[in-house]
Each structure stands twice: as C-alpha cells, then as structure tokens.
Amino acid sequence: MRAKWMSLSLICGLAAGAAAAQTTPATADTSAMYCSGVVTSDAVPQDRYLISGEESYDKTTFVLHDLVYVNRGSEQGVKEGDEFLVVRPESEHLQQEWFRHQNSLMHAMGTTYSDRGRIRIVHVGPKVSTAEIVFACSYLQRGDLVLPFAERPAPTLRPASLDYFAPPSGKTAMIVSTKGFGEAVAHDEIVYVNMGSEQGVQVGSYLRVFRYQGDSKEYVYNVKGLAYRAYGFGSTPVSYTGADLPRDVVGEGIVLRVTKNTATVMIVATRRSSIFAGDYVELESR
C-alpha cells in the first residue's frame, strides 16, 4: 500500500511539473542574450581591456575557465568577485556590399561589437587583476574591451504566429547586417536592423521580415521582370512592379537589444530557407 501511495505521489508530482512547464512562458536563452552583439553609435569605453592571459608565451587566444589579465586593479577600485563583460569591435574586412548602399548604412548605424564572454575577478593587484573566463561565446584575445557586467533581461517568446497577409505597419527599416557579417540567416540566428528606440522599438518587440515581389536587388540573382513574365513561361499584358504586387512576408524576429537607432534581432520564424541582408523589416503593431 505504501509503495502504491509513493507511486501515486510521484505521478502527481510529475504531472504538476509538466503543467508548470506548459504554463511558464519561454524566454530567449542565455546565449541569445549574452552572445548576440550590438551595433551602436554610442561611445563604448576603450580604457579597460585584456592585457593577456595565462601561458601567453604560446597561447594567443583564451577560452572558458582560462585565466586572463585585466589592466585594472585595486587602485581603480576592482575587487575579487567583480564580473565584467568582454566585447570586441568588429568590421567587415571584405567591404563587399551584399546590397546597394549597405556600407553607407552600416557606417550610419555605428560600430559592431561582438560579445566574447564574461569574466570574474579572482585576484586583485594594485594595477592588474586576474580573472577567470566563466562564460564564453567565442575565444577572447589581447585588447578585447572589458565592460561592467549588466543584466540583460530576456524577452518572452510567443507562439509562432507569422501573418503572411498582415497590412503594412508603416514603421519600416532594413536588415543591414548579420552576426559575423554573413549574407543569409535562418531560424535562431542574429541580424542587425537600422531602427531603434527612437522609432518605438523595445526589447521584446517583434519585427516582420518581408521583401517586395519583382524586386531586382543583388541578394537574390533573378531576371528583370521575372515576377510577371519570362520567356516560355507565360506573360501578362501589363508590366507589374513591386509596388503593384503583394509583399512577400518571409519571417519575423524578436528584439533582444536596442539602441537609439539600431536593434539586435533574433529570427524566430521563417517561411523560406534563408533571410537576407537587404530584406526589409517593419515593427509589428500588435
């Protein structure tokens, strides 16, 4: 009898746990929040950085649980247990535009900073401190910038609800670049858009990704006029443009970080295999 009651209690406990899991809203995970990077025109302090790390006589990069050295110590108020974020300014070395005016748009948005990880101070000297890498997005290296740690609240994810026929919201911008300066992204990957808090964007806002039918942008090779006529595959008596045809809604994303005029966005739904730099986005009205 006792065993039967224990089994019943276990079943009830598991059922309660499952019910709680179903009712707990999903949020963006730690990697999404602390490894997504940001593009900003705001000034980022350059005076605190990594000097080097352990075994630097034959190591050029440092990873999780390695010890690294910071150019700040007790004379600058650093204490054991302090935590810092490590970031790195990045640039596109190829300078090859994926779509027209991409480089000028990126310049207007500001500098791209990739998240490298988080460090915790384990020993403090007068001018130099030693820290352990306690969370890593990628490798750290000499010269990486060290910023005070600040929590990044994770936005709540809603169930997938991509509306292909949603009317335009009127607040439109563009995917100007992607994490790592790639040309295409898919589900759960990161893009940077030229719309931010001054345009009403907040952490947790949803952006709809779309493109215009019949557009001849560089991101997808196509033949001019293919949307309405192609030799041997039919034609129409009138030439239609993207303004005449319905938009092609290809996905949506959620805002993870926001500055005055830019936002870091994680793609959470797609209708195509890829979303491209140069695709348009709009702030969803709901």
KEPA-522040 format. One record per residue: residue number from 0; x, y, z of N, C-alpha, C in turn; residue in three letters. Coordinates in nm, 2 decimals. Layout:
NUM	X	Y	Z	X	Y	Z	X	Y	Z	ALA
...
This chain:
0	0.08	-0.12	0.00	0.00	0.00	0.00	0.09	0.13	0.00	MET
1	0.19	0.12	0.08	0.28	0.24	0.09	0.35	0.26	-0.04	ARG
2	0.39	0.16	-0.11	0.45	0.17	-0.24	0.35	0.23	-0.34	ALA
3	0.22	0.19	-0.33	0.12	0.24	-0.42	0.10	0.39	-0.40	LYS
4	0.10	0.43	-0.27	0.09	0.58	-0.24	0.21	0.66	-0.29	TRP
5	0.33	0.60	-0.28	0.45	0.66	-0.33	0.45	0.68	-0.48	MET
6	0.40	0.58	-0.55	0.39	0.59	-0.69	0.29	0.69	-0.74	SER
7	0.17	0.70	-0.66	0.07	0.80	-0.69	0.12	0.94	-0.67	LEU
8	0.20	0.96	-0.56	0.26	1.09	-0.53	0.36	1.13	-0.64	SER
9	0.44	1.03	-0.69	0.53	1.06	-0.79	0.47	1.10	-0.92	LEU
10	0.36	1.03	-0.96	0.28	1.06	-1.08	0.22	1.20	-1.07	ILE
11	0.17	1.23	-0.95	0.11	1.36	-0.93	0.21	1.47	-0.94	CYS
12	0.33	1.44	-0.88	0.44	1.54	-0.89	0.48	1.57	-1.03	GLY
13	0.50	1.46	-1.10	0.54	1.48	-1.24	0.44	1.55	-1.33	LEU
14	0.31	1.52	-1.30	0.20	1.59	-1.37	0.20	1.74	-1.34	ALA
15	0.22	1.77	-1.21	0.23	1.91	-1.17	0.34	1.98	-1.24	ALA
16	0.46	1.91	-1.24	0.58	1.97	-1.30	0.55	2.00	-1.45	GLY
17	0.49	1.90	-1.52	0.46	1.92	-1.66	0.37	2.03	-1.68	ALA
18	0.27	2.05	-1.60	0.17	2.16	-1.61	0.24	2.29	-1.59	ALA
19	0.33	2.30	-1.49	0.40	2.42	-1.47	0.49	2.46	-1.59	ALA
20	0.55	2.36	-1.64	0.64	2.38	-1.76	0.56	2.43	-1.88	ALA
21	0.43	2.38	-1.89	0.35	2.43	-2.00	0.30	2.57	-1.98	GLN
22	0.29	2.61	-1.86	0.23	2.75	-1.84	0.34	2.85	-1.82	THR
23	0.47	2.81	-1.80	0.58	2.90	-1.79	0.62	2.96	-1.93	THR
24	0.61	3.09	-1.95	0.64	3.14	-2.08	0.79	3.12	-2.12	PRO
25	0.82	3.08	-2.24	0.95	3.06	-2.29	1.02	3.20	-2.31	ALA
26	1.15	3.21	-2.28	1.22	3.33	-2.30	1.35	3.30	-2.38	THR
27	1.41	3.40	-2.43	1.54	3.39	-2.50	1.64	3.33	-2.41	ALA
28	1.72	3.24	-2.45	1.82	3.18	-2.36	1.94	3.26	-2.34	ASP
29	2.03	3.22	-2.25	2.15	3.29	-2.21	2.24	3.33	-2.33	THR
30	2.26	3.23	-2.41	2.35	3.25	-2.53	2.29	3.36	-2.62	SER
31	2.16	3.36	-2.64	2.10	3.46	-2.73	2.12	3.60	-2.66	ALA
32	2.10	3.61	-2.53	2.11	3.74	-2.47	2.25	3.79	-2.46	MET
33	2.34	3.70	-2.43	2.48	3.75	-2.40	2.58	3.72	-2.51	TYR
34	2.54	3.67	-2.62	2.63	3.64	-2.74	2.58	3.70	-2.87	CYS
35	2.48	3.79	-2.86	2.42	3.84	-2.98	2.49	3.96	-3.04	SER
36	2.56	4.03	-2.96	2.63	4.15	-3.01	2.53	4.27	-3.03	GLY
37	2.59	4.38	-3.08	2.51	4.50	-3.09	2.59	4.59	-3.19	VAL
38	2.51	4.67	-3.26	2.56	4.78	-3.35	2.52	4.91	-3.28	VAL
39	2.61	5.00	-3.25	2.58	5.12	-3.18	2.66	5.24	-3.23	THR
40	2.61	5.36	-3.22	2.69	5.48	-3.24	2.72	5.54	-3.11	SER
41	2.68	5.48	-3.00	2.71	5.53	-2.87	2.86	5.50	-2.84	ASP
42	2.92	5.59	-2.76	3.06	5.57	-2.72	3.07	5.45	-2.63	ALA
43	3.17	5.36	-2.65	3.19	5.25	-2.57	3.33	5.27	-2.51	VAL
44	3.35	5.27	-2.37	3.48	5.29	-2.31	3.59	5.20	-2.37	PRO
45	3.70	5.26	-2.40	3.81	5.19	-2.46	3.93	5.17	-2.36	GLN
46	3.92	5.22	-2.24	4.03	5.22	-2.15	4.05	5.10	-2.06	ASP
47	3.95	5.01	-2.06	3.96	4.89	-1.98	3.97	4.77	-2.08	ARG
48	4.07	4.68	-2.07	4.09	4.58	-2.17	4.17	4.46	-2.12	TYR
49	4.17	4.36	-2.19	4.25	4.24	-2.16	4.39	4.26	-2.20	LEU
50	4.49	4.24	-2.11	4.63	4.26	-2.14	4.68	4.13	-2.21	ILE
51	4.65	4.02	-2.15	4.69	3.89	-2.20	4.62	3.78	-2.11	SER
52	4.69	3.66	-2.10	4.63	3.56	-2.01	4.74	3.46	-1.98	GLY
53	4.70	3.35	-1.91	4.80	3.25	-1.87	4.86	3.18	-1.99	GLU
54	4.98	3.13	-1.97	5.05	3.06	-2.07	5.06	3.15	-2.20	GLU
55	5.07	3.28	-2.19	5.07	3.36	-2.31	5.20	3.35	-2.39	SER
56	5.30	3.28	-2.34	5.42	3.25	-2.42	5.39	3.16	-2.54	TYR
57	5.28	3.09	-2.54	5.24	3.01	-2.65	5.09	3.00	-2.68	ASP
58	5.02	3.09	-2.61	4.87	3.10	-2.64	4.84	3.24	-2.69	LYS
59	4.76	3.24	-2.79	4.71	3.37	-2.84	4.57	3.40	-2.82	THR
60	4.49	3.29	-2.79	4.35	3.31	-2.76	4.32	3.24	-2.63	THR
61	4.21	3.28	-2.56	4.17	3.22	-2.43	4.03	3.18	-2.43	PHE
62	4.00	3.07	-2.37	3.86	3.01	-2.37	3.81	2.99	-2.23	VAL
63	3.69	2.92	-2.22	3.63	2.90	-2.09	3.72	2.84	-1.99	LEU
64	3.72	2.91	-1.87	3.80	2.87	-1.75	3.94	2.91	-1.76	HIS
65	3.99	2.96	-1.87	4.13	3.02	-1.87	4.13	3.14	-1.78	ASP
66	4.25	3.17	-1.74	4.28	3.30	-1.66	4.33	3.40	-1.75	LEU
67	4.27	3.52	-1.74	4.32	3.64	-1.82	4.35	3.76	-1.73	VAL
68	4.42	3.85	-1.78	4.47	3.97	-1.70	4.41	4.10	-1.76	TYR
69	4.36	4.17	-1.66	4.28	4.30	-1.69	4.37	4.42	-1.65	VAL
70	4.37	4.52	-1.72	4.46	4.64	-1.69	4.39	4.73	-1.58	ASN
71	4.33	4.67	-1.48	4.28	4.75	-1.37	4.29	4.67	-1.25	ARG
72	4.32	4.74	-1.14	4.35	4.67	-1.01	4.28	4.74	-0.89	GLY
73	4.33	4.72	-0.77	4.27	4.78	-0.65	4.28	4.93	-0.66	SER
74	4.38	4.99	-0.72	4.39	5.13	-0.73	4.28	5.19	-0.82	GLU
75	4.22	5.11	-0.90	4.10	5.16	-0.98	3.97	5.10	-0.92	GLN
76	3.97	5.05	-0.80	3.85	5.00	-0.73	3.80	4.86	-0.77	GLY
77	3.89	4.78	-0.84	3.85	4.65	-0.87	3.86	4.56	-0.75	VAL
78	3.76	4.47	-0.73	3.76	4.38	-0.61	3.74	4.23	-0.66	LYS
79	3.78	4.14	-0.58	3.76	4.00	-0.61	3.61	3.97	-0.61	GLU
80	3.57	3.89	-0.71	3.43	3.86	-0.73	3.36	3.96	-0.83	GLY
81	3.42	4.07	-0.87	3.36	4.16	-0.97	3.35	4.08	-1.10	ASP
82	3.24	4.11	-1.17	3.22	4.04	-1.30	3.21	4.15	-1.41	GLU
83	3.27	4.11	-1.53	3.27	4.20	-1.64	3.23	4.13	-1.77	PHE
84	3.18	4.21	-1.86	3.15	4.15	-2.00	3.27	4.19	-2.09	LEU
85	3.30	4.10	-2.18	3.41	4.12	-2.27	3.35	4.13	-2.41	VAL
86	3.39	4.24	-2.48	3.34	4.27	-2.62	3.45	4.30	-2.71	VAL
87	3.43	4.30	-2.84	3.53	4.33	-2.93	3.47	4.41	-3.05	ARG
88	3.53	4.53	-3.08	3.48	4.60	-3.20	3.52	4.52	-3.33	PRO
89	3.42	4.51	-3.42	3.44	4.43	-3.54	3.41	4.51	-3.66	GLU
90	3.47	4.47	-3.77	3.44	4.54	-3.90	3.44	4.43	-4.01	SER
91	3.37	4.46	-4.12	3.37	4.38	-4.24	3.50	4.40	-4.32	GLU
92	3.59	4.31	-4.32	3.72	4.33	-4.39	3.70	4.33	-4.54	HIS
93	3.61	4.25	-4.59	3.60	4.24	-4.74	3.54	4.37	-4.80	LEU
94	3.46	4.44	-4.73	3.40	4.56	-4.78	3.32	4.54	-4.91	GLN
95	3.27	4.42	-4.92	3.19	4.38	-5.04	3.04	4.40	-5.01	GLN
96	2.97	4.48	-5.08	2.83	4.51	-5.05	2.75	4.39	-5.10	GLU
97	2.66	4.35	-5.01	2.56	4.24	-5.05	2.44	4.30	-5.11	TRP
98	2.41	4.43	-5.08	2.30	4.50	-5.15	2.35	4.65	-5.16	PHE
99	2.28	4.72	-5.24	2.32	4.86	-5.27	2.31	4.95	-5.15	ARG
100	2.42	5.02	-5.12	2.43	5.12	-5.01	2.44	5.05	-4.87	HIS
101	2.48	4.92	-4.87	2.49	4.85	-4.74	2.61	4.91	-4.66	GLN
102	2.72	4.95	-4.72	2.83	5.00	-4.64	2.80	5.14	-4.58	ASN
103	2.73	5.22	-4.66	2.69	5.35	-4.60	2.59	5.34	-4.49	SER
104	2.50	5.24	-4.50	2.40	5.22	-4.39	2.47	5.17	-4.27	LEU
105	2.56	5.07	-4.29	2.64	5.02	-4.17	2.72	5.13	-4.10	MET
106	2.78	5.22	-4.18	2.85	5.33	-4.12	2.76	5.42	-4.04	HIS
107	2.64	5.45	-4.09	2.55	5.53	-4.02	2.50	5.47	-3.89	ALA
108	2.49	5.34	-3.89	2.45	5.27	-3.77	2.55	5.27	-3.66	MET
109	2.68	5.28	-3.69	2.78	5.28	-3.59	2.88	5.16	-3.60	GLY
110	2.93	5.13	-3.48	3.03	5.02	-3.47	2.97	4.89	-3.43	THR
111	3.01	4.78	-3.49	2.96	4.65	-3.45	3.05	4.60	-3.33	THR
112	2.99	4.56	-3.22	3.06	4.50	-3.11	3.01	4.35	-3.09	TYR
113	3.10	4.26	-3.11	3.07	4.12	-3.08	3.09	4.09	-2.93	SER
114	2.99	4.01	-2.88	3.01	3.96	-2.74	3.11	3.85	-2.74	ASP
115	3.20	3.85	-2.64	3.30	3.74	-2.64	3.28	3.65	-2.52	ARG
116	3.23	3.71	-2.40	3.21	3.63	-2.28	3.20	3.71	-2.16	GLY
117	3.21	3.65	-2.05	3.20	3.71	-1.91	3.32	3.66	-1.83	ARG
118	3.38	3.75	-1.75	3.49	3.71	-1.67	3.46	3.75	-1.52	ILE
119	3.52	3.68	-1.43	3.51	3.71	-1.28	3.64	3.72	-1.22	ARG
120	3.66	3.83	-1.15	3.79	3.86	-1.09	3.82	3.76	-0.98	ILE
121	3.94	3.70	-0.98	3.98	3.60	-0.88	4.10	3.65	-0.80	VAL
122	4.17	3.75	-0.85	4.28	3.80	-0.77	4.31	3.94	-0.82	HIS
123	4.33	4.03	-0.72	4.35	4.18	-0.75	4.49	4.22	-0.71	VAL
124	4.56	4.28	-0.80	4.68	4.35	-0.77	4.66	4.50	-0.77	GLY
125	4.76	4.58	-0.75	4.75	4.72	-0.74	4.70	4.78	-0.88	PRO
126	4.76	4.73	-0.99	4.73	4.79	-1.12	4.67	4.69	-1.22	LYS
127	4.69	4.56	-1.19	4.64	4.45	-1.28	4.57	4.34	-1.20	VAL
128	4.46	4.29	-1.25	4.38	4.19	-1.19	4.38	4.07	-1.28	SER
129	4.35	3.95	-1.21	4.34	3.82	-1.28	4.20	3.78	-1.27	THR
130	4.14	3.73	-1.39	4.00	3.70	-1.39	3.99	3.56	-1.46	ALA
131	3.89	3.48	-1.42	3.86	3.36	-1.48	3.75	3.38	-1.59	GLU
132	3.76	3.32	-1.70	3.65	3.32	-1.80	3.54	3.23	-1.76	ILE
133	3.43	3.28	-1.72	3.32	3.20	-1.66	3.21	3.17	-1.76	VAL
134	3.21	3.24	-1.87	3.11	3.22	-1.98	3.18	3.27	-2.11	PHE
135	3.17	3.19	-2.21	3.24	3.22	-2.34	3.14	3.21	-2.46	ALA
136	3.14	3.31	-2.54	3.06	3.30	-2.67	3.16	3.25	-2.77	CYS
137	3.28	3.29	-2.76	3.39	3.25	-2.85	3.52	3.28	-2.78	SER
138	3.63	3.27	-2.85	3.76	3.29	-2.79	3.78	3.44	-2.75	TYR
139	3.86	3.47	-2.65	3.90	3.60	-2.61	4.04	3.62	-2.65	LEU
140	4.08	3.75	-2.67	4.22	3.78	-2.71	4.27	3.91	-2.65	GLN
141	4.40	3.94	-2.66	4.46	4.06	-2.61	4.39	4.18	-2.68	ARG
142	4.36	4.28	-2.60	4.29	4.40	-2.65	4.14	4.40	-2.65	GLY
143	4.08	4.29	-2.62	3.93	4.29	-2.61	3.89	4.38	-2.49	ASP
144	3.78	4.45	-2.52	3.73	4.55	-2.42	3.66	4.49	-2.31	LEU
145	3.68	4.54	-2.19	3.62	4.49	-2.06	3.52	4.59	-2.01	VAL
146	3.39	4.56	-2.00	3.28	4.65	-1.96	3.22	4.60	-1.83	LEU
147	3.17	4.68	-1.74	3.10	4.64	-1.62	2.98	4.55	-1.66	PRO
148	2.97	4.44	-1.58	2.86	4.35	-1.61	2.72	4.41	-1.58	PHE
149	2.63	4.39	-1.67	2.49	4.44	-1.65	2.40	4.33	-1.70	ALA
150	2.29	4.30	-1.62	2.20	4.20	-1.66	2.12	4.25	-1.79	GLU
151	2.09	4.16	-1.88	2.01	4.18	-2.00	1.88	4.10	-1.99	ARG
152	1.78	4.16	-1.94	1.65	4.09	-1.92	1.61	4.02	-2.05	PRO
153	1.57	3.89	-2.04	1.53	3.82	-2.16	1.39	3.84	-2.20	ALA
154	1.35	3.87	-2.32	1.21	3.89	-2.36	1.14	3.76	-2.37	PRO
155	1.01	3.77	-2.35	0.92	3.65	-2.36	0.89	3.62	-2.50	THR
156	0.91	3.49	-2.54	0.88	3.44	-2.67	0.73	3.40	-2.68	LEU
157	0.66	3.44	-2.78	0.53	3.40	-2.80	0.52	3.28	-2.90	ARG
158	0.41	3.21	-2.90	0.40	3.10	-3.00	0.41	3.16	-3.14	PRO
159	0.46	3.08	-3.23	0.48	3.12	-3.37	0.35	3.17	-3.43	ALA
160	0.34	3.29	-3.49	0.22	3.34	-3.54	0.25	3.43	-3.66	SER
161	0.33	3.38	-3.75	0.36	3.46	-3.87	0.24	3.49	-3.96	LEU
162	0.21	3.62	-3.98	0.09	3.66	-4.05	0.13	3.70	-4.19	ASP
163	0.11	3.61	-4.29	0.16	3.64	-4.43	0.08	3.76	-4.49	TYR
164	-0.04	3.78	-4.44	-0.13	3.89	-4.51	-0.14	4.01	-4.42	PHE
165	-0.05	4.03	-4.32	-0.06	4.14	-4.23	-0.05	4.27	-4.31	ALA
166	-0.13	4.37	-4.28	-0.12	4.50	-4.35	0.01	4.57	-4.30	PRO
167	0.07	4.66	-4.39	0.19	4.73	-4.35	0.17	4.81	-4.23	PRO
168	0.27	4.81	-4.14	0.25	4.89	-4.01	0.30	5.04	-4.03	SER
169	0.37	5.06	-4.14	0.42	5.20	-4.16	0.55	5.23	-4.10	GLY
170	0.61	5.14	-4.01	0.74	5.16	-3.95	0.84	5.06	-4.01	LYS
171	0.91	5.11	-4.11	0.99	5.02	-4.19	1.13	5.05	-4.18	THR
172	1.22	4.94	-4.18	1.36	4.96	-4.18	1.42	4.84	-4.26	ALA
173	1.55	4.81	-4.24	1.61	4.71	-4.32	1.71	4.62	-4.24	MET
174	1.72	4.50	-4.27	1.83	4.41	-4.22	1.96	4.46	-4.29	ILE
175	2.04	4.53	-4.21	2.16	4.59	-4.27	2.28	4.49	-4.27	VAL
176	2.29	4.42	-4.16	2.40	4.32	-4.15	2.35	4.21	-4.06	SER
177	2.44	4.11	-4.05	2.41	3.99	-3.97	2.53	3.96	-3.87	THR
178	2.51	3.88	-3.77	2.62	3.84	-3.68	2.72	3.77	-3.77	LYS
179	2.85	3.82	-3.76	2.95	3.76	-3.83	2.96	3.81	-3.98	GLY
180	2.88	3.91	-4.01	2.88	3.97	-4.14	2.85	3.87	-4.26	PHE
181	2.76	3.78	-4.23	2.71	3.69	-4.33	2.61	3.75	-4.42	GLY
182	2.57	3.68	-4.53	2.47	3.73	-4.62	2.33	3.68	-4.59	GLU
183	2.32	3.56	-4.53	2.19	3.49	-4.51	2.19	3.43	-4.37	ALA
184	2.07	3.43	-4.32	2.04	3.37	-4.18	1.92	3.28	-4.19	VAL
185	1.91	3.20	-4.08	1.79	3.12	-4.07	1.74	3.13	-3.93	ALA
186	1.65	3.04	-3.89	1.59	3.04	-3.75	1.69	3.04	-3.64	HIS
187	1.67	3.13	-3.54	1.75	3.14	-3.42	1.88	3.22	-3.45	ASP
188	1.90	3.27	-3.57	2.02	3.35	-3.59	2.00	3.50	-3.58	GLU
189	2.11	3.58	-3.57	2.10	3.72	-3.53	2.12	3.81	-3.65	ILE
190	2.04	3.92	-3.66	2.05	4.02	-3.76	2.05	4.16	-3.68	VAL
191	2.10	4.26	-3.76	2.10	4.40	-3.70	2.03	4.49	-3.80	TYR
192	1.93	4.56	-3.74	1.85	4.65	-3.83	1.86	4.79	-3.79	VAL
193	1.84	4.88	-3.88	1.86	5.03	-3.86	1.73	5.09	-3.81	ASN
194	1.68	5.04	-3.70	1.56	5.10	-3.64	1.57	5.07	-3.49	MET
195	1.55	5.17	-3.40	1.57	5.15	-3.26	1.47	5.22	-3.17	GLY
196	1.51	5.26	-3.05	1.42	5.31	-2.95	1.36	5.44	-3.00	SER
197	1.43	5.52	-3.08	1.37	5.65	-3.13	1.26	5.62	-3.23	GLU
198	1.25	5.50	-3.28	1.14	5.47	-3.37	1.04	5.38	-3.30	GLN
199	1.04	5.37	-3.17	0.94	5.29	-3.09	0.98	5.15	-3.07	GLY
200	1.10	5.10	-3.10	1.14	4.96	-3.08	1.18	4.94	-2.94	VAL
201	1.14	4.83	-2.88	1.18	4.80	-2.74	1.23	4.65	-2.74	GLN
202	1.30	4.62	-2.63	1.34	4.48	-2.61	1.20	4.40	-2.60	VAL
203	1.19	4.29	-2.68	1.07	4.22	-2.68	0.97	4.25	-2.80	GLY
204	1.00	4.36	-2.87	0.92	4.39	-2.99	0.94	4.29	-3.09	SER
205	0.84	4.27	-3.18	0.85	4.18	-3.29	0.86	4.26	-3.42	TYR
206	0.95	4.21	-3.51	0.97	4.27	-3.64	0.93	4.17	-3.75	LEU
207	0.85	4.21	-3.84	0.81	4.13	-3.95	0.91	4.15	-4.07	ARG
208	0.96	4.04	-4.13	1.06	4.05	-4.23	0.99	4.02	-4.37	VAL
209	1.01	4.11	-4.46	0.94	4.10	-4.59	1.03	4.15	-4.70	PHE
210	0.99	4.12	-4.82	1.06	4.17	-4.94	0.95	4.20	-5.05	ARG
211	0.98	4.28	-5.14	0.89	4.32	-5.25	0.90	4.22	-5.37	TYR
212	0.78	4.18	-5.41	0.78	4.09	-5.53	0.84	4.17	-5.65	GLN
213	0.91	4.10	-5.73	0.96	4.16	-5.85	1.08	4.25	-5.83	GLY
214	1.13	4.26	-5.71	1.25	4.34	-5.68	1.37	4.28	-5.74	ASP
215	1.46	4.36	-5.79	1.58	4.30	-5.85	1.71	4.34	-5.77	SER
216	1.70	4.33	-5.64	1.81	4.35	-5.55	1.92	4.25	-5.58	LYS
217	2.04	4.28	-5.53	2.15	4.19	-5.55	2.15	4.07	-5.47	GLU
218	2.07	4.06	-5.36	2.08	3.95	-5.27	2.03	3.82	-5.32	TYR
219	1.95	3.82	-5.43	1.90	3.70	-5.49	1.91	3.72	-5.64	VAL
220	1.99	3.64	-5.71	2.00	3.65	-5.86	1.87	3.63	-5.92	TYR
221	1.82	3.72	-6.01	1.70	3.70	-6.08	1.70	3.78	-6.21	ASN
222	1.61	3.74	-6.30	1.60	3.81	-6.42	1.50	3.92	-6.41	VAL
223	1.53	4.04	-6.46	1.44	4.15	-6.45	1.30	4.12	-6.51	LYS
224	1.19	4.14	-6.44	1.06	4.12	-6.49	1.01	3.98	-6.47	GLY
225	1.09	3.89	-6.40	1.05	3.75	-6.38	0.92	3.74	-6.31	LEU
226	0.89	3.83	-6.22	0.76	3.82	-6.14	0.64	3.82	-6.23	ALA
227	0.64	3.88	-6.35	0.52	3.88	-6.43	0.54	3.83	-6.57	TYR
228	0.67	3.81	-6.62	0.69	3.75	-6.75	0.83	3.68	-6.76	ARG
229	0.84	3.57	-6.82	0.97	3.51	-6.85	0.95	3.43	-6.98	ALA
230	1.04	3.44	-7.07	1.03	3.38	-7.20	1.00	3.23	-7.19	TYR
231	0.89	3.19	-7.25	0.85	3.05	-7.25	0.77	3.01	-7.13	GLY
232	0.74	3.10	-7.03	0.67	3.06	-6.91	0.55	3.16	-6.89	PHE
233	0.50	3.21	-6.99	0.38	3.30	-6.98	0.42	3.44	-6.96	GLY
234	0.32	3.53	-6.98	0.35	3.67	-6.97	0.21	3.74	-6.94	SER
235	0.22	3.87	-6.91	0.10	3.95	-6.88	0.10	4.07	-6.97	THR
236	-0.01	4.12	-7.01	-0.01	4.24	-7.10	0.03	4.37	-7.03	PRO
237	0.04	4.37	-6.90	0.08	4.49	-6.82	0.20	4.45	-6.74	VAL
238	0.30	4.54	-6.73	0.42	4.52	-6.65	0.39	4.56	-6.51	SER
239	0.41	4.47	-6.42	0.38	4.50	-6.28	0.51	4.52	-6.20	TYR
240	0.51	4.61	-6.10	0.63	4.64	-6.02	0.60	4.59	-5.88	THR
241	0.70	4.60	-5.79	0.68	4.56	-5.66	0.58	4.63	-5.58	GLY
242	0.56	4.76	-5.62	0.45	4.84	-5.56	0.31	4.79	-5.60	ALA
243	0.30	4.72	-5.71	0.17	4.67	-5.75	0.13	4.54	-5.70	ASP
244	0.23	4.46	-5.65	0.21	4.32	-5.61	0.21	4.31	-5.46	LEU
245	0.15	4.21	-5.40	0.16	4.19	-5.26	0.30	4.17	-5.21	PRO
246	0.33	4.21	-5.09	0.46	4.19	-5.03	0.48	4.04	-5.00	ARG
247	0.60	4.00	-5.00	0.64	3.86	-4.97	0.69	3.85	-4.83	ASP
248	0.61	3.81	-4.73	0.65	3.80	-4.59	0.72	3.68	-4.58	VAL
249	0.85	3.69	-4.53	0.94	3.57	-4.52	0.98	3.53	-4.38	VAL
250	0.94	3.61	-4.28	0.98	3.57	-4.14	0.95	3.68	-4.04	GLY
251	0.99	3.65	-3.92	0.98	3.75	-3.82	1.08	3.73	-3.71	GLU
252	1.12	3.83	-3.63	1.22	3.82	-3.53	1.18	3.90	-3.41	GLY
253	1.25	3.87	-3.30	1.22	3.94	-3.17	1.35	4.02	-3.13	ILE
254	1.32	4.14	-3.08	1.43	4.23	-3.05	1.49	4.19	-2.91	VAL
255	1.63	4.16	-2.91	1.70	4.13	-2.79	1.77	4.24	-2.73	LEU
256	1.82	4.33	-2.81	1.89	4.45	-2.76	1.85	4.57	-2.85	ARG
257	1.85	4.69	-2.79	1.81	4.81	-2.87	1.90	4.93	-2.83	VAL
258	1.93	5.01	-2.93	2.00	5.14	-2.90	1.91	5.24	-2.97	THR
259	1.96	5.37	-2.97	1.87	5.47	-3.03	1.82	5.45	-3.17	LYS
260	1.90	5.40	-3.25	1.86	5.38	-3.39	1.90	5.24	-3.45	ASN
261	1.93	5.15	-3.36	1.95	5.01	-3.41	1.89	4.91	-3.32	THR
262	1.87	4.79	-3.37	1.82	4.68	-3.28	1.89	4.55	-3.32	ALA
263	1.92	4.47	-3.22	1.97	4.33	-3.24	1.85	4.24	-3.24	THR
264	1.83	4.16	-3.34	1.71	4.08	-3.36	1.74	3.93	-3.38	VAL
265	1.67	3.85	-3.31	1.68	3.70	-3.33	1.57	3.65	-3.42	MET
266	1.60	3.59	-3.53	1.49	3.53	-3.61	1.42	3.42	-3.54	ILE
267	1.29	3.42	-3.53	1.22	3.32	-3.46	1.12	3.25	-3.55	VAL
268	1.10	3.29	-3.67	1.01	3.22	-3.76	1.05	3.26	-3.91	ALA
269	1.04	3.16	-3.99	1.07	3.18	-4.13	0.98	3.10	-4.22	THR
270	0.96	3.15	-4.34	0.88	3.08	-4.45	0.97	3.04	-4.56	ARG
271	1.10	3.08	-4.56	1.19	3.05	-4.66	1.31	2.98	-4.60	ARG
272	1.40	2.93	-4.68	1.52	2.86	-4.62	1.62	2.97	-4.57	SER
273	1.61	3.09	-4.62	1.70	3.20	-4.58	1.64	3.33	-4.58	SER
274	1.68	3.42	-4.49	1.65	3.56	-4.48	1.78	3.63	-4.51	ILE
275	1.78	3.74	-4.59	1.90	3.80	-4.64	1.92	3.94	-4.59	PHE
276	2.05	3.98	-4.57	2.08	4.12	-4.56	2.02	4.19	-4.68	ALA
277	1.95	4.30	-4.65	1.88	4.37	-4.76	1.73	4.35	-4.75	GLY
278	1.69	4.25	-4.68	1.54	4.23	-4.66	1.49	4.34	-4.58	ASP
279	1.36	4.37	-4.59	1.30	4.48	-4.51	1.24	4.42	-4.39	TYR
280	1.23	4.51	-4.29	1.16	4.47	-4.16	1.06	4.59	-4.13	VAL
281	0.96	4.55	-4.05	0.87	4.65	-4.00	0.83	4.61	-3.86	GLU
282	0.80	4.72	-3.78	0.76	4.70	-3.64	0.62	4.65	-3.64	LEU
283	0.59	4.53	-3.58	0.46	4.48	-3.58	0.37	4.56	-3.48	GLU
284	0.25	4.58	-3.52	0.16	4.67	-3.45	0.10	4.60	-3.33	SER
285	0.11	4.47	-3.31	0.05	4.40	-3.20	0.15	4.36	-3.10	ARG
